[in-house]
């Protein structure tokens, strides 16, 4: 199956998930992340605001001792801004919430962990995103290449194998409602 067809199918399946099930599975993902030494030992974590019924990570942000960064789309790149619960957000170019443009920017050397949104991930650590290439471009840059990355998906989108292109970057692990799995 082509990436485009796979994207449509996965997105449709995810958006048909009943709200209560989505919330419950999202909460279990947050529980597994909070139980992970990789997470608890991280001081600055990059995350995302849920869009199109992606797993909801907002329970992680409350009462957290971590510093949080969220993406802002700037042309064809991601810029990361720090954000605290309660601070205002704006709607970005793709309809996704993001910190205001005047929010403090985070530099790669400040980041300990990246929680990466995805439509699907496979056992090797490859990810299927929305097709814009924002994360693959960022993770290809020398200053980002060694940063620990965890793809965040529902178990139904954890596949044995995904179609892979030369520019696709492997993640270090994947977290679903069933637990945290390191890439093989």
C-alpha positions in Angstrom: 0.0 0.0 0.0 1.3 3.5 -0.8 2.0 6.0 2.0 -0.8 8.2 0.8 -3.4 5.4 1.0 -2.0 4.2 4.3 -2.2 7.7 5.7 -5.9 8.1 4.7 -6.8 4.7 6.1 -5.0 5.2 9.4 -6.4 8.7 9.9 -9.9 7.6 9.1 -9.6 4.7 11.7 -8.2 7.0 14.3 -10.9 9.7 13.8 -13.7 7.0 14.1 -12.5 6.0 17.6 -15.1 6.9 20.2 -14.1 9.8 22.4 -14.2 7.8 25.6 -11.9 5.1 24.1 -9.5 7.9 22.8 -9.3 9.5 26.2 -8.7 6.1 28.0 -6.0 5.1 25.6 -4.4 8.5 25.7 -4.3 8.3 29.5 -2.6 4.9 29.4 0.0 6.3 27.0 0.7 9.1 29.5 1.0 6.5 32.3 3.6 4.5 30.4 5.6 7.6 29.5 5.5 8.8 33.2 6.7 5.4 34.3 9.7 5.5 32.0 13.2 6.4 33.3 13.8 8.1 29.9 10.9 10.4 30.7 11.4 11.0 34.4 15.1 11.7 33.9 14.5 14.3 31.2 14.4 18.0 32.1 13.3 19.5 28.8 10.9 17.5 26.6 9.5 18.4 23.2 5.9 17.4 22.7 2.9 18.4 20.6 -0.7 19.5 21.0 -3.1 16.8 19.9 -4.6 17.3 16.4 -6.9 15.1 14.4 -7.5 12.8 17.4 -3.8 12.1 18.0 -3.0 10.7 21.4 -3.7 13.4 24.0 -0.6 14.2 26.1 -1.9 17.2 28.1 -2.1 15.1 31.4 1.7 15.1 31.2 2.0 18.9 31.2 0.2 19.5 34.5 2.1 19.4 37.8 5.2 18.4 35.8 8.7 19.2 36.9 9.8 19.1 33.2 10.2 22.0 31.0 8.0 21.7 27.8 8.7 22.7 24.3 6.2 22.7 21.4 6.6 23.2 17.7 5.9 26.2 15.6 5.9 25.8 11.8 8.2 28.4 10.3 8.1 27.9 6.5 9.3 24.3 6.0 11.0 23.9 9.4 10.0 23.4 13.0 11.0 26.0 15.6 10.6 25.0 19.3 9.2 27.3 21.9 8.8 26.7 25.6 5.3 26.7 27.0 3.7 26.3 30.5 0.2 25.2 31.2 -2.1 28.3 31.3 0.0 30.3 28.8 -1.9 31.4 25.7 -1.7 29.5 22.5 -2.4 30.5 18.9 -3.5 28.5 15.9 -0.7 27.9 13.5 -0.6 27.5 9.7 -2.0 24.0 9.7 -4.7 24.6 12.3 -2.6 23.2 15.1 -2.2 25.0 18.4 1.3 26.4 19.0 3.0 28.8 21.4 3.0 32.5 20.5 5.8 33.7 18.2 7.2 35.7 21.1 7.6 32.7 23.4 11.2 31.8 24.4 12.8 29.5 21.8 14.5 26.3 22.8 17.8 25.2 21.4 18.7 21.6 20.6 21.4 21.5 23.4 18.6 22.1 25.9 16.5 19.2 24.8 16.6 15.7 26.5 13.6 13.9 24.8 11.3 14.4 21.8 7.8 12.9 21.8 6.9 12.7 18.1 3.4 12.6 16.8 2.7 10.0 14.1 -0.1 8.3 12.1 1.8 4.9 12.5 5.1 3.5 13.6 6.7 0.1 12.9 8.8 -2.2 15.0 12.0 -0.9 13.4 11.2 2.6 14.6 10.1 4.1 11.4 7.3 6.6 11.5 4.5 7.6 9.1 3.6 11.2 9.5 1.3 13.5 7.6 3.7 13.8 4.7 5.1 17.3 5.3 8.6 16.0 6.2 9.0 18.5 9.1 10.2 15.9 11.6 12.4 14.0 9.2 14.1 17.2 8.1 14.7 18.3 11.7 16.0 14.9 12.8 18.4 14.8 9.9 20.2 17.9 11.2 23.5 17.2 13.1 22.3 19.0 16.3 19.2 16.8 16.5 20.3 13.4 15.2 21.3 12.0 18.6 18.3 13.3 20.6 16.2 10.5 22.0 12.9 10.2 20.1 9.7 8.4 21.0 6.8 8.0 18.5 3.4 8.4 20.1 0.6 6.3 18.6 -2.3 4.0 19.4 -1.5 0.3 19.4 -3.7 -0.3 16.3 -1.2 1.9 14.4 1.9 -0.1 15.6 2.6 -2.1 12.4 5.2 -4.8 11.6 6.6 -2.7 8.7 6.0 0.6 7.0 7.0 1.8 3.5 10.2 3.6 4.0 12.0 6.3 1.8 15.7 7.2 2.0 14.9 10.4 3.9 12.8 8.7 6.7 14.5 8.8 10.1 14.2 6.0 12.7 12.9 6.8 16.1 14.4 5.3 19.2 11.2 4.0 20.5 7.4 4.0 20.3 4.8 4.4 23.1 1.3 3.1 22.8 -1.4 2.3 25.3 0.2 -1.1 25.7 3.6 0.3 26.7 6.9 1.7 25.6 8.7 -0.3 23.0 12.3 0.4 21.9 13.0 0.1 18.2 14.6 -3.1 17.0 
